[in-house]
Amino acid sequence: MLRTHTCGELRLEDVGKEVTLSGWVQRVRNKGGLVWVDLRDRYGVTQLIFEEGSSDKDLLEKAAHLGREFVIQAKGEVIERTSKNNKIPTGDVEVKTTGLEILNAAKVPPFVIEDETDGGEDLRMKYRYLDLRRRVVREKLQLRHHMMQETRKFMDAEDFMEVETPVLIKSTPEGARDFLVPSRVNKGEFYALPQSPQTFKQLLMVSGFDRYFQIVKCFRDEDLRADRQPEFTQIDCEMSFVEQEDVLQTFERLTKHLFSKVKKVELGEVERMSFTDAMKYYGNDKPDLRFDMKFVELNDLAQNKGFNVFDNAELVVGICAQGAAEYTRKQLDALTNWVKRPQIGAMGLVYVKCNEDGSFKSSVDKFYSQEDLAAWAERMGAHPGDLLLILSGDANTTRKQLSELRLKMGSDLGLRDKNVFKPLWVLDFPLLEWDEDTERYHAMHHPFTSPKKEDIPLLESDPGAVRANAYDLVINGVEIGGGSIRIHDKNTQKMMFKHLGFTDEEAQEQFGFLMEAFEYGAPPHGGIAFGFDRLCAIFGGSDSIRDYIAFPKNNSGRDVMIDSPSHISEDQLEELSIRLAMKKEV
Amino acid sequence: MLRTHTCGELRLEDVGKEVTLSGWVQRVRNKGGLVWVDLRDRYGVTQLIFEEGSSDKDLLEKAAHLGREFVIQAKGEVIERTSKNNKIPTGDVEVKTTGLEILNAAKVPPFVIEDETDGGEDLRMKYRYLDLRRRVVREKLQLRHHMMQETRKFMDAEDFMEVETPVLIKSTPEGARDFLVPSRVNKGEFYALPQSPQTFKQLLMVSGFDRYFQIVKCFRDEDLRADRQPEFTQIDCEMSFVEQEDVLQTFERLTKHLFSKVKKVELGEVERMSFTDAMKYYGNDKPDLRFDMKFVELNDLAQNKGFNVFDNAELVVGICAQGAAEYTRKQLDALTNWVKRPQIGAMGLVYVKCNEDGSFKSSVDKFYSQEDLAAWAERMGAHPGDLLLILSGDANTTRKQLSELRLKMGSDLGLRDKNVFKPLWVLDFPLLEWDEDTERYHAMHHPFTSPKKEDIPLLESDPGAVRANAYDLVINGVEIGGGSIRIHDKNTQKMMFKHLGFTDEEAQEQFGFLMEAFEYGAPPHGGIAFGFDRLCAIFGGSDSIRDYIAFPKNNSGRDVMIDSPSHISEDQLEELSIRLAMKKEV
């Protein structure tokens, strides 16, 4: 080793030891006959001191001319510092340096390698290897490492077997777009990269593996949004001979284990809510429960009082923002403009201030008496000092709009503390959802999800009303993962494909192997997958999963550091028996 | 849960308990009023008993008609067996069954689900999910699981950070062929799947991550051989501020840890050998050290005695097979034919039997006296009863041929015990090797491997003589992994690319990001990668890595179970802006 100790290791009890340290120059302070160098590595920072007299002249000169981010090796004796630094664990000591070797010089970095940097997003992505050198960024990846190890410890202890499923699989047009890989050996044919190991984990259950898990890369060729990546990581699991309750309890234990081990947070009971209630009370299938502000429906109280907007609405629904009655006219106008932005799309916003004196002031005083407004306030559980915010219109649309407003109010009122964690199981999802574009039903979860037994008769009469044995884990308004109890017999699976608009031939070509497997003794089984990048982001208190990925891609799916994707040679194309359907250079 | 216990759990102390078991029907024995069913799951086998009288008539009937591999749920009381089975841990008890539910029927499997099966390779691959149901196959995957968990425990404890590197990267024509992924968003451009995370792990060292590891899928589009797969798994590692000795010691510790934890085998010191010695004494850079049979050169003793074959040979070299003097004429002819097969390609084989009476009998008695042969025997350390086998010809070719013969003799004489493990570090590999096809030097390890400092001057004068800071771990003649101390400065890396025949432009286009990174303070670093599939196979005592992969591909790179690769739709091609350069159906 080019060191005897790391830069985070030396303490008072090491005083007197001859040590060798290696690392990066964080800072150089030159006071004439005295030079201090802060030497940094992954483990910490140790101060080196170069003194005139005790070190030879050349050494002092060499130290004084070290640049930021130079990689050096320093030898010397650990001494006690005269002025200690209690902000760092090594702050009691310094190394009186007698030997200095420059292992590698460094150009001036394109941005400052400190917790606070002057580098913009683009620059930091191009030089991601320098961005990762910043403590705050490295710690995010260390958190991720910790999460991975603790996940595996838990799963292993619960008898889950880690099995690697293939990356080169088969394209199935259902769902999102696949990334495809032309086969050179099987000309004209393609592999696909997995969107999830779904069918393989189900086959492992048919194999009697009983409990499977994997922390696995998955791939989706989607148009990217801020928090999507073309490749992402899942904690993927499957269990045999289970019912929904068993899966919920197992992964509630995993979640609590991770919070306890990684965040030192003891989670309470995980709440549960039906999809229907989540939509009714939060307008959203992933409600943020760090704050209440439940939806309250006001149709019966607010309609038929002469206010056309409400009278013509399918739904009049509001939330109560506690303590917000002192919002100024300007703030209320801003809120109104906010809900009217095209991203939200509301026609307007009705407010009612519950004044401290028991009176009400609303934007619809023309139409409603103080008694009317008192009745609204009572139903909404409002107290003097609260602010009621009410939207109206088509039910589904209005709920979505109010959901956005609720989240904004939660943020504005400081009710969404990144250090508070409110996990929630959302249950009883619909099995199918109607797709306007293709004019057919799609599987809300995926085509392998089982319908609730008692709802199966509805499949023919009212497919949209059939509930699935499906569940999502939501934390702080973010969907962490979802799963379901699967179909495990061929006939139900065939029926499901039929309802999803597959012909028998299509079902057979794409999933014939799975339906055949179901005929050879498939056990009842179910599972779940957690979005690992997102779970890490939640643990780290960040909105962006990109921070928790070592080498993320940008919104165009590019890795700007290595400049990928890139053009390939004609020889490569020819070997793969493909041609570009456009000119290489436009 | 659809069970209270697994099928491997019940013991004498559970007698009297009411239990519910779920699993697969392994066997049904029907003795009229008495039916036994062996119920199997991943954890074991438990005997169910159905008795006339104590169970109702229907139940007995139902049990008698259960088919192999039916999935059932059985309820009943644990009772002590009258005739115990001490071959299985549950053999003291059985379950007196009072309730039976068929969870899923099963067709007769296409092959027998037992340790010994009648299914051929092709059939078992098509129904891999049934093959995996066999205990002997499942245990191989359980071994793999165990190896993964222990690897991670060790690496975590030694401060290695697990970092996931990207799967969608950039094509680099150096090395084996890349699998390519057309980009839909960046039309005409392609991602490549990584052959290894080499450049990313080096960048992580530039980032100061200090110690990185990953158990990671890698991809090579090669023409497949029996023990190659297009996707395979590596234990991939990198360390900063290390010298070769540090890497060797760290991964020697990992190897010992795995043997100790997984195999309960305590490995001794790992031997070390230079590449030059491995070639000289074993004709092979991955010698199997479970047996000795070192090469002995005989030129000075065997030439100029009138035997033209030896006289004209660059090298005369032999091995001593202990105790094989009683090989019959027929056996010796068979050996001669074996080395003359085109796969080996020797012109002939010379043997010398060292008789028990001290005399010698050879195939070249015409040319050599008893004293001549005695001198050979002495040099080769032979004793009465041993057999000398000698080949001659061009030095490199002859060493390769003798290496094959040595391994065959080791196998024939029972010297290659699967339960004996002989690890070896092979060191001091050449940096470059001459490629006859392209008429230029290739990197023997890869272009990022550093030359030994003292050999750098040779780069201009005698490139083939330059040794690398590279090392391979070999166990029982199988290359488990290899690594090197890397180049960490731009100038050396540029020089290396030049010697490999890259123009400056090519080097810049493909690896510019890495060379630029080296300018911002790259620490000295090195690492290693172990072939994880192969390591598992060695631990399991198998020659085939395929057994240790849950869903392997066949020799044409096909997954015959899911039938992949496969044709894709015209829409998919169009979205990716590519066309097939051949007709879809030929």
Interface residues (C-beta under 8 A of the other chain):
Chain A: M1 L2 R3 T6 S22 G23 W24 R40 D41 R42 Y43 E69 F70 V71 L103 N104 A105 A106 K107 P109 Y127 R128 Y129 L130 L132 R133 R138 L141 Q142 R144 H145 M148 Q149 R152 D156 M161 E162 V163 E164 T165 P166 V167 L168 I169 K170 S171 P173 R177 D178 F179 L180 V181 P182 S183 R184 V185 N186 K187 G188 E189 F190 Y191 A192 L193 T199 F200 L203 L204 V206 S207 G208 F209 D210 K217 F219 D221 D223 P230 E231 T233 S240 F241 V242 E243 D246 H488 D489 F513 A517 F518 E519 Y520 G521 A522 P523 P524 I549 A550 F551 K553 S556 G557 R558 D559 M561 I562 D563 S564 P565 S566 H567 I568 S569 Q572 L573 E574 E575 L576 S577 I578 R579 L580 A581 M582 K583 K584
Chain B: M1 L2 R3 T6 S22 G23 W24 R40 D41 R42 Y43 E69 F70 V71 L103 N104 A105 A106 K107 P109 Y127 R128 Y129 L130 L132 R133 R138 L141 Q142 R144 H145 M148 Q149 R152 D156 M161 E162 V163 E164 T165 P166 V167 L168 I169 K170 S171 P173 R177 D178 F179 L180 V181 P182 S183 R184 V185 N186 K187 G188 E189 F190 Y191 A192 L193 T199 F200 L203 L204 V206 S207 G208 F209 D210 K217 F219 D221 D223 L224 P230 E231 T233 S240 F241 V242 E243 D246 H488 D489 F513 A517 F518 E519 Y520 G521 A522 P523 P524 I549 A550 F551 K553 S556 G557 R558 D559 M561 I562 D563 S564 P565 S566 H567 I568 S569 Q572 L573 E574 E575 L576 S577 I578 R579 L580 A581 M582 K583 K584
